Amino acid sequence: MRWADLDLLGHVNNVVYVDYLQEARVDMMRTHGPAAQGALAEGTVVVRHEVSYLAPLTFGFRPVSIECWVTEIRAATFTVAYEIFHDLPGDEGRRVYLRATTVLTPYVFSTESPRRLTELERETLAGFLEPTERVRLPPVRKVRPETASRYPIQVRFSDVDVYGHVNNVKYFEYLQEARIFLNARLWEGLEPVSLVVAQTDVDYRVPILFRPEPYDAWSWVSRVGTRSATIESLIMDGDAVLSRARVAIVFFDQETQRSTAPPAPYLDALRTLLPA
């Protein structure tokens, strides 16, 4: 890891983890199996990410390990699971920082459409297969509520991959920017508090392309607890939904390194963005 990977709490930023997952996934597809160097390494698009942040990862000189494997193979999609961890000394096992899954589909970029997996690709994926029943979470609402806050997303040329699409990792960055903007507006005048991300789920519906005009990120609060809250977002182009996301945030005590209950004004402000 690099110093640039850290956030203000000294933890690896939630966006950076997704970069780690992408690197591990591409390495798995390029290095192993009969279809190595083939379409599975580069000719796929991400359909969905589900990322659970289990423990803070801080800067250190010992490399972190990433295991990835395939949990499901369908006609036109496959699911990759990951675990980011450090092996502990002796018989202490491992300290797990993150678990995640990614649903991917082979993609024909000339026609901008998904395709079915070939027999060779299915054979390659079967070599990594450890079947696991996927728990499907309820979808984010498809229509933004009146309480939603708008944040303009300006796509940078460096955000775009070789196929002209915004890279899947960049969506996490856009969501983070929109979330910071939302919280800054809600808590204006209050003392700063520390937050960590516990869970991020993103559905990729339509590719975001490079252009001069901004896209819109609409965010609102869908749940408020005593120590956490859930923020849902839609990235849109006019009335078209390009991506849907759900992020669970947790109030964090830097001294105890645990979740904490914030003062009431923070939760009251979040409740103002709950849909009717």
C-alpha positions as CSV (number, residue, x, y, z in Angstrom):
1,M,0.0,0.0,0.0
2,R,1.0,3.6,-0.5
3,W,0.7,6.7,1.8
4,A,-1.7,8.1,-0.8
5,D,-4.1,5.2,-0.2
6,L,-4.9,6.5,3.3
7,D,-7.8,8.7,4.5
8,L,-7.8,11.3,7.3
9,L,-8.2,8.6,9.9
10,G,-5.0,6.8,8.7
11,H,-7.1,4.0,7.3
12,V,-6.9,2.7,3.7
13,N,-9.7,4.7,1.9
14,N,-12.8,2.7,1.0
15,V,-12.3,3.6,-2.7
16,V,-8.8,2.2,-2.7
17,Y,-9.9,-1.3,-1.7
18,V,-11.9,-1.6,-4.9
19,D,-8.8,-0.8,-6.8
20,Y,-7.1,-3.7,-5.0
21,L,-9.9,-6.0,-5.9
22,Q,-9.7,-5.1,-9.6
23,E,-6.0,-5.7,-9.6
24,A,-6.4,-9.1,-7.9
25,R,-9.3,-10.1,-10.3
26,V,-7.4,-9.2,-13.4
27,D,-4.3,-11.0,-12.2
28,M,-6.3,-14.2,-11.6
29,M,-7.8,-14.1,-15.1
30,R,-4.5,-13.2,-16.9
31,T,-2.3,-15.6,-15.1
32,H,-4.3,-18.8,-14.7
33,G,-6.4,-21.1,-16.7
34,P,-6.8,-22.0,-20.4
35,A,-8.3,-18.6,-21.3
36,A,-5.5,-16.6,-19.6
37,Q,-4.7,-13.4,-21.6
38,G,-8.1,-13.7,-23.1
39,A,-11.4,-11.9,-22.9
40,L,-12.1,-12.7,-19.3
41,A,-9.2,-10.5,-18.2
42,E,-10.1,-7.4,-20.1
43,G,-13.4,-8.0,-22.1
44,T,-15.8,-7.8,-19.2
45,V,-17.8,-5.2,-17.4
46,V,-18.8,-5.0,-13.8
47,V,-22.6,-5.5,-13.2
48,R,-22.5,-5.2,-9.4
49,H,-20.2,-4.8,-6.4
50,E,-21.0,-5.7,-2.8
51,V,-18.2,-4.7,-0.4
52,S,-18.2,-5.2,3.3
53,Y,-15.5,-3.3,5.3
54,L,-14.8,-5.4,8.4
55,A,-11.8,-3.8,10.1
56,P,-9.6,-0.7,9.4
57,L,-6.4,-1.4,7.5
58,T,-3.6,1.0,8.4
59,F,-0.3,1.8,6.7
60,G,2.5,-0.9,7.1
61,F,5.4,-2.3,5.2
62,R,4.0,-5.9,5.3
63,P,2.0,-6.6,2.1
64,V,-1.7,-7.3,2.5
65,S,-2.9,-10.6,1.0
66,I,-5.9,-10.9,-1.3
67,E,-7.7,-14.2,-2.2
68,C,-10.2,-14.3,-5.0
69,W,-12.3,-17.1,-6.4
70,V,-15.5,-17.7,-8.4
71,T,-18.7,-18.5,-6.5
72,E,-21.3,-18.7,-9.4
73,I,-21.2,-19.2,-13.1
74,R,-24.4,-18.4,-15.1
75,A,-25.1,-18.1,-18.8
76,A,-23.9,-14.5,-19.3
77,T,-22.5,-13.6,-15.8
78,F,-20.1,-14.9,-13.2
79,T,-19.4,-13.8,-9.6
80,V,-16.0,-13.4,-8.1
81,A,-15.5,-13.3,-4.3
82,Y,-12.6,-11.8,-2.4
83,E,-11.0,-11.6,1.0
84,I,-8.3,-9.1,2.0
85,F,-6.4,-10.1,5.1
86,H,-3.1,-10.5,7.0
87,D,-2.0,-13.9,8.2
88,L,-1.3,-13.6,12.0
89,P,1.7,-15.3,13.7
90,G,1.4,-18.8,15.1
91,D,-2.1,-20.3,15.2
92,E,-3.9,-17.0,15.4
93,G,-5.3,-17.4,11.9
94,R,-5.9,-14.3,9.9
95,R,-7.2,-10.7,10.4
96,V,-9.8,-10.0,7.7
97,Y,-10.2,-6.4,6.6
98,L,-12.7,-6.8,3.8
99,R,-15.0,-9.3,2.1
100,A,-16.6,-8.6,-1.3
101,T,-18.3,-10.0,-4.4
102,T,-18.3,-8.7,-8.0
103,V,-20.8,-9.8,-10.6
104,L,-19.3,-9.5,-14.1
105,T,-20.5,-10.1,-17.7
106,P,-18.5,-10.6,-20.9
107,Y,-19.1,-7.6,-23.1
108,V,-18.9,-6.7,-26.8
109,F,-17.7,-3.1,-26.8
110,S,-18.2,-2.6,-30.5
111,T,-22.0,-3.0,-30.0
112,E,-22.1,-2.0,-26.3
113,S,-23.9,-5.2,-25.3
114,P,-23.3,-8.2,-23.0
115,R,-22.8,-11.7,-24.4
116,R,-22.9,-15.2,-23.2
117,L,-19.9,-17.0,-21.8
118,T,-18.1,-19.3,-24.2
119,E,-17.3,-22.9,-23.3
120,L,-13.6,-22.0,-22.9
121,E,-14.4,-19.2,-20.6
122,R,-16.7,-21.5,-18.5
123,E,-13.9,-24.0,-18.3
124,T,-11.5,-21.4,-17.1
125,L,-13.9,-20.1,-14.5
126,A,-14.7,-23.6,-13.3
127,G,-11.1,-24.0,-12.2
128,F,-11.7,-21.2,-9.7
129,L,-15.2,-22.3,-8.6
130,E,-16.1,-22.6,-4.9
131,P,-19.9,-22.4,-5.1
132,T,-21.6,-20.2,-2.5
133,E,-25.2,-19.2,-2.4
134,R,-25.4,-15.5,-2.8
135,V,-27.5,-13.4,-0.5
136,R,-29.4,-11.0,-2.7
137,L,-29.9,-7.6,-1.0
138,P,-33.0,-5.5,-1.7
139,P,-32.4,-3.0,-4.6
140,V,-32.0,0.7,-4.2
141,R,-35.2,2.6,-5.2
142,K,-35.3,3.5,-8.9
143,V,-36.8,6.9,-8.5
144,R,-35.2,9.6,-6.4
145,P,-37.3,11.0,-3.6
146,E,-37.9,14.7,-3.1
147,T,-35.4,14.8,-0.2
148,A,-32.5,13.8,-2.5
149,S,-29.5,16.1,-2.7
150,R,-27.8,16.8,-6.1
151,Y,-24.1,16.7,-6.7
152,P,-22.7,17.3,-10.2
153,I,-20.2,14.7,-11.4
154,Q,-17.6,15.9,-13.9
155,V,-16.0,13.0,-15.6
156,R,-12.2,13.5,-16.0
157,F,-10.4,12.0,-19.0
158,S,-8.3,9.9,-16.6
159,D,-11.5,8.3,-15.3
160,V,-12.1,6.6,-18.6
161,D,-10.7,3.1,-19.6
162,V,-9.5,2.0,-23.0
163,Y,-13.1,1.2,-24.0
164,G,-14.3,4.8,-23.3
165,H,-16.2,3.8,-20.2
166,V,-15.7,5.3,-16.7
167,N,-13.8,2.6,-14.8
168,N,-15.9,0.8,-12.2
169,V,-13.6,2.0,-9.3
170,K,-14.3,5.6,-10.2
171,Y,-18.0,5.2,-9.3
172,F,-17.0,4.7,-5.7
173,E,-15.0,7.9,-5.9
174,Y,-18.0,9.8,-7.3
175,L,-20.2,8.4,-4.5
176,Q,-17.7,9.4,-1.9
177,E,-17.6,13.0,-3.2
178,A,-21.4,13.2,-3.3
179,R,-21.6,11.8,0.3
180,I,-19.0,14.3,1.6
181,F,-20.9,17.1,0.0
182,L,-24.2,15.9,1.5
183,N,-22.8,15.5,5.0
184,A,-21.0,18.9,4.9
185,R,-24.3,20.6,4.0
186,L,-26.3,18.7,6.6
187,W,-23.8,19.3,9.4
188,E,-22.7,22.8,8.6
189,G,-21.9,24.6,11.9
190,L,-21.5,21.4,13.9
191,E,-18.1,20.1,15.1
192,P,-16.4,17.6,12.8
193,V,-17.1,13.9,13.5
194,S,-15.3,10.8,12.2
195,L,-17.1,8.3,9.9
196,V,-16.1,5.0,8.4
197,V,-17.9,3.1,5.6
198,A,-19.2,-0.4,6.6
199,Q,-20.8,-1.5,3.4
200,T,-21.1,-0.3,-0.2
201,D,-23.3,-1.9,-2.8
202,V,-23.3,-0.6,-6.4
203,D,-25.3,-1.6,-9.4
204,Y,-23.9,-0.6,-12.8
205,R,-26.8,-0.1,-15.2
206,V,-25.6,2.0,-18.2
207,P,-21.9,2.9,-18.9
208,I,-20.9,6.5,-18.0
209,L,-18.9,8.1,-20.8
210,F,-16.5,11.0,-21.0
211,R,-18.2,14.3,-22.0
212,P,-18.0,18.0,-21.1
213,E,-21.4,18.1,-19.5
214,P,-21.7,16.8,-15.9
215,Y,-23.9,13.9,-14.7
216,D,-26.0,14.1,-11.6
217,A,-25.5,12.1,-8.4
218,W,-28.7,12.3,-6.3
219,S,-28.3,11.1,-2.7
220,W,-30.7,10.7,0.3
221,V,-30.8,9.0,3.7
222,S,-32.8,5.8,3.7
223,R,-32.1,4.7,7.3
224,V,-30.9,6.3,10.5
225,G,-29.8,4.2,13.5
226,T,-28.1,5.2,16.8
227,R,-24.6,4.8,15.5
228,S,-25.0,4.4,11.8
229,A,-27.0,5.5,8.8
230,T,-27.6,4.4,5.2
231,I,-27.2,6.7,2.2
232,E,-28.7,5.7,-1.1
233,S,-27.7,7.3,-4.4
234,L,-28.6,7.4,-8.1
235,I,-26.2,8.5,-10.7
236,M,-28.3,9.9,-13.6
237,D,-28.2,11.5,-17.0
238,G,-31.4,13.4,-17.0
239,D,-34.1,10.9,-16.3
240,A,-31.9,7.9,-17.2
241,V,-30.5,5.9,-14.2
242,L,-26.9,4.9,-14.9
243,S,-26.0,3.5,-11.5
244,R,-27.7,2.7,-8.1
245,A,-25.8,2.5,-4.8
246,R,-26.3,2.0,-1.1
247,V,-23.6,3.0,1.5
248,A,-23.7,2.2,5.2
249,I,-21.8,4.8,7.2
250,V,-20.8,4.4,10.9
251,F,-19.8,7.1,13.4
252,F,-16.3,6.2,14.7
253,D,-14.4,7.0,17.8
254,Q,-10.7,7.4,17.0
255,E,-9.5,6.7,20.5
256,T,-11.3,3.4,21.0
257,Q,-11.3,2.5,17.3
258,R,-14.9,1.5,17.6
259,S,-18.3,2.7,16.6
260,T,-19.9,5.4,18.7
261,A,-23.2,7.2,19.1
262,P,-22.9,10.8,17.9
263,P,-24.7,13.8,19.5
264,A,-28.4,14.1,18.6
265,P,-28.1,17.0,16.1
266,Y,-26.2,14.8,13.7
267,L,-28.9,12.1,13.6
268,D,-31.6,14.7,13.5
269,A,-30.0,16.3,10.5
270,L,-29.8,12.9,8.7
271,R,-33.5,12.3,9.4
272,T,-34.5,15.4,7.4
273,L,-33.4,13.5,4.3
274,L,-35.5,10.4,5.0
275,P,-38.2,9.9,2.2
276,A,-41.7,10.4,3.4
